Structure formats: structure tokens, C-alpha cells
Amino acid sequence: MDLTGGRSPFRRARDVAAVALPLAVWAAGAALVASWRPELPMPVAVHWGTDGADGFAAPLRTVLLTGIVPALGSLGTALVLRARRVAAPERRLAAGSATGISVFCVGLVVGSVAGQRGLVDPAAAPSPTLATLVAGLLAVLAGAAAARLLPGTPPGAARASSAPPETAPRLPVAPGERAVWSGRATMEPVGLAALGTGGLVLGGLVLIGTAPPALLLAPALLLAVGLLFGSARVWVDERGLTVRSPLGRPAWQVPLADIAEATVVDVRPLREFGGWGYRVGRDGRRAVVLRGGAAVEVVQGDGRRFAVTVPGARQAAALLNTLATRQRT
């Protein structure tokens, strides 16, 4: 699979490194577990309930099966880097996510196995809670490093060279008059219900003893996702289009100078983006999708598109076109 697309040798090497990182993490973990085999019980504990270890398997088989996740991560990263429609931020997101998830999965297995070195009875294996926390921290750090491995968007690359077309909707704003539009987008009930149900199911599995206590981190993570992506404030002003979560981060902004045109589109979350939250569609479109229906979508000077579902999308798009026209005339 050619990832280069005519890029420089240095850029090519960074792309190859980003693709190889998930598999390299898995290979390092497998080698480490293999070196510990003389010190490990046979089999090792791989599952813990409320009364301790209750699931066992061969150590190398466990880490080898974990290789499915890094393999999929490397494949996904390769496909994203090969696609020409995917912009630099999404390339970074794909590479960072693939490496981070691989580090977490491999780190969790390696960490739980490490705690069993020198044991005779695998049933006495300690809980992997500490391994889970360490693997999570390492995953964040490794994911951030992998994302930074790839280049970002060059300054000014998305700058629009002309005003929005005459057919684009506009609002009547007097010369010199300052206009600001603001709206709030909230996640539709089905999305919130999916998050809540997932958290309850995972918490219930821990309480009845069919899942390890470390899995209690998952409901907390889902709650954090709900807080970050359950609603968003949207602004349109001389800065451009700004979308910010209730906690202030994450936030997205498309500068007014980069907006070639603003339109209103109808968004279907599952069909077009596979769910809710910050999403990247199959066509490379980026979007903050909190509900189905009208969304303001901006086309940047380099052809990239960004959308956010929000009530009053038509007024927001019209004001963006008006402000962009004023800036360039």
C-alpha cells in the first residue's frame, strides 16, 4: 500500500512510522512477556471478579490475541493516510488514537502479567487496577506523541481567496454595524440514552462480579464524554465560526478568513457519521453532531468542510456569508 502520494522522503518516513507504531508496541509487549515465561505460572490469570482471579490462559496466547487491536489500528491509520480527502488534523487524530488504544490494550495485558512473575498459583494474582491506570496514562502520552509525529495544517493553507457566491444566503447588516449570533446545541435523547445505558451496563457487570473492578472506569469515562459532548455553544462573529463544549475544551474554530461559503445541510447522525459527538464522515467532513436535522456547514478555502448541528443554522450561515463578504470587499 503506497502511503507516500509523492511526498518528501522525510514526510514518507513519518507516515510509515505512524502506521508501524501500533504493531511495534504489540511486538515489544509480546517480546517482554516471552522473556518472562520462566518466571510465570502456567496458565496466568486474565480475568478478575469480586473474589479475585477467575479466568486463566497461556501468557503468550493472551498477548498474541491482543495483537488484533494494533493490527486494526495500523490498517486504519494506513487507510486514513492514503486518503487524499482527509485533512491534517484528522490524520493526526487517527494516528494518535490507533497508537493510544494499542498502548492501552497491550499495556494492560503486560501489566497484569508482570504482577504474576514469581507466583506459583495464578489464582493469587493481584488485581490489575494499577496496571489499568498506568496503561491509561501511557496511552494518552503515546497517542499525543504519535499525533505530533505527523505534520499539521500549514498556516494560511485554508485561506479563502474570494467572497461567498452571490447565491449564498445573507443577512442584511448595515456597514460598520457589529453583528453576533449565538446558539446552543444539545444532544438528542437517543444519544444521551445510549451513553447512560452503556454506563449502567458496564457498572452492573462489575457489581455482579462478571467484570473486573477496573471496568468501573468505563462509566466514569462515558460520563465525561456526556459532559464534554452533551451540549455545545456556537458563536458567529468577526472571528468566524466557534464551537465550544460546556467545559471550554474541546473547542473548534474556523476563522472567518478561511470561510469560502456557509450553507445549511440536513444531517443524519448514524447514516452519515456513525453516531454523535465530534465525528469525521466517510467523505472527510468534520462535524460536531449532537442531533439530527439542520446544521450550519462551512466550506474552507482548501475545500475542507466543517459542520455543527444547531437550532437557527440558517441565520448562522447567512451571517457568516455576510461577514465574510464584508471582510473581502
N, C-alpha and C positions, 0 to 999 in steps of 0.2 A: 504494500500500500504506500503510494507516494505521498508524503506529508509536506514536501518542500514547496510545490507550486511555484518554482522559480525563485525562491527566497535565497538570501545570502547564506553561505556556509555556517555562519555563527547563528543565524536565526534557525536554520535547519537543525543544528545541534541542540538548541534549546527545545525545539519541538520534539525531537527524538527523546531527549531526557525526560520531558514531561510525560510522554507516553510510557516510558520504561519504569518510571518511579514506582507505581503501584506493584508491579511484578518484582522489582528489586527489593522492596520492603518484604514481600512474601518470601522471596528466596533467602533473605537474611534471617527471617524468623525460622524458616524450615531448617537452615543450617545450624542455628543456635539450639533448637530442640534436638536435632540429631546428635549434637555434641554432648548433650546431657543424658542420653539414653542409659549409660551405665549407672547413673545416679537416680533414675526414676523408677517408681513402681510400675508394674505391668498388669493391668492397664492403669491409666491415670484417670482422675476424676474430671469430668467435663460438664457436669450439671449439679447444681446445688438446690436443695429445698429448704424448708424451715428447720429440718432436723440435720442438716449438713449435706455432704456429698451423696447423691443417689443415682448418678449416671456416669458410666465409665466407657473408655475407648482406648485404643492404642495411640500413644502420643504422636507418632509421625502421621498416622492416618488423620488425626484431628487437624494438624496444621496443614496437611496436604489438601484436605477438603476446603479449608479456609481459602485456598488459592483461587477458588471460583470468583470470590469478590474482587480481588486485584485484577484477575484476568478480564472480567467485565469492565472494570474501571479503565484499564489500559485500552480496551477496544473502544469504549465510549469516547475517551479522550482523543484517540486517533481519528474517529469519525468526525468529531467536532472540529479538530484542527484541519481536517481535509476539506470541510465545507467552507466555501468562499463567502456565504451569506452571513456567517456567524461573526459578530464583531469581537474586538479585543477583550472587553470586559467579560463576555460570556465564555470566551476561550479560557480566560484566567479562572473563571468560576468552575468550569468543567474540570480543568487540570487540578485545581485545589481540592475540589470535592472528591475526585477519584482517589487522590493520594491520601487525603484525610480519612476517608472511610476505610481505606486499606490499612492504614496505620492503626486505626481503632480496632478493627477486627483481628488483625494479626497480633497487635499488642495485647489484646485481651486474652487470646489463646496462650501466647508466650508467657504473659504474666501469671496466668493461673497455673501453667505447667511449672514455672520457676518455683512457685511456692511449694511444690511437691518433691523437690530434689532432696534426696536422703530419706524419704518416707518408705516404709515397708508396706503399710496398709493405706491404699488410696482413699479409703473412707474417712481417714483423718485429715484429708486435705483442707487447708484453710479456705475461708470464703474469698471469692475473687473481687470483693468490693474495692479494695485498694488498687488492684490491677485495673479495674474498670475506670477509676478516677485518673490514674496515671495515663492509661491508654487514651482517655478523652483529652487530656491536656496535650499529650504528644500529637494527637490527631489535629488539633487546632493549629499548633505550631507548624507541623509538617505541611498541612494544607495551605497555610498562608505563605510558606516558603515556596511551595510548588507553584502557586498562583503568581508570585512575584518573578518566577523564572521566565515567564512569557512577557513580551513587551506590551505596554498599554497603548491606548489610542494616542497618536501623535497630536500635539497641540494644534488646533485650527483645522484638523482633518475633516470635521463635520460642519465647517462653516458654510452657511447658505450664501450663494452669490447673488440672488435676486429676491425680490419681494414675492409673497404668495401670489398665485394666479388670480386673475380677476374673478373667476368663478368661485373662489373660496369664500365662505361666509365671513361677514364682518359686522362689527358693532359700530354705530355712529358715535365717535368720540371727537370732541372739538380739539383743534390744535392747541397744544400746551396743557390740555386737561389731563389729570392723572386718573387712571382707572385701574382698579384692582378687583379681581374675582376670587372668591374662596368658597370651597365646598368640602363636605365631609363624606367619605365613603365608608360604609360599614359592611362587614362580611354577611352574606345572606345566611339564614338559619341552617340550611343544609350543610354549609361548610363548618359552622360552629358546632353543629351536632356531630359531624364526623370527628372533629378534634376531641370533643368531650367523650364520645363513645370509645375512641381509641384509648384515651387515658383511663377510663373506668375499666376497660377490659384488661389492660396491662396491670393496673393496680390489683384487680381481682385475682389475676393469675398468681401474683406474689402472695396475696393473703391466703389463698387456699393451698399454697405450697407447691404449685406446679411450675413456678418460675423463680429464679434466684432473686434475693432481696435487691441486688444491684439494679434490677429492672425497674425499681421504683423511680429511678432517674428519668425513665421514659415519660411518665405522666407529667413530671416537672418540666421536661423539655417541650411537651405538647402545650402545656400552659404558657410557657414562654413564647412559643410560636403564636398562640392566640393573642397574647398581649402585643406582640410585635406586628402581626399582620391582620388582627381582627378589625382594625379600622385605620383610616389614614386621613390626614388633612391635605387638601390640594389647593395650591395657590397659582394664580396667573397674574403677573405684573411685569414691570420692565426687566426683571431678571429672567423671565421665561416661564417655564412650567416647573413647579416644585411639588414633590410628593414626600410627605414625612409621616412616619409612624408615630403613635402616641408617646413613645419614649424618646423621640427625637432621632433615633437611629434604629433601623436603617433609613436612609433618605435618598431620594433620586432627584436630579435636576437636569433639565435640558435648557441650556442658555438660549435666550431669545435670538442671538446671532446665529445659532445653529438650526433654527426652525425655518424650513423651506415652505411648509404648509401645515395647517392644523385642520383635521376633519373629524367627523363623528362616525363611529363604526359600531356595529352591534356585535357584542362579544358573547360567545357561549363557552363558559369556563372549561367544562370537561372535554368537549369536542375539539376546541381549538388549542387549549393549553394544558389539558390533563389535570386540572384542579384549580385551587385557589392560592392566593399569595403572590409572591414575585415569581413570574414564570417566563420561560423562553419558549416560544412556539416552534413548530417544525419548520416554519419559513424564516426563522431567525428573529421574528418580532419579540421585543421585550414588553412586558406588561405587568402592572400591579392589578391583579384580578381579585376583586372582593365579592362580586356578584355578577350575574348575567345581565345583559342589557346594554344601554348606551355607554360608550367610552369616548373620551377625547384622545385622539391619536395624532401624534406629531411626526412628520417626515423630516429627517435631518438632511443637511446638505450632501452627505455621503450616501444617502438612500436608506439609512437605518431608521427603524420605526419604534416608537415607544408609546404605549397606551396606558390609561388608567380608567377603570370603571368608576363613574361618579355621577350623582344626580346633577343636572344642569350642564351636561357635557357640551351641548350645543352653544350655550353662551360662552363657555370657557374657550372653545375652539374659535369662535368668532372674535373674541377679544385678542387671542394670540395672533390671529391673522392681522388684525388692525394694528397692534403694537409692532409686529414685525414689518409691516408696510411702512409705518411711520419711521421706524429706525433706518430704513434703507432708501428713503426719499428725501 
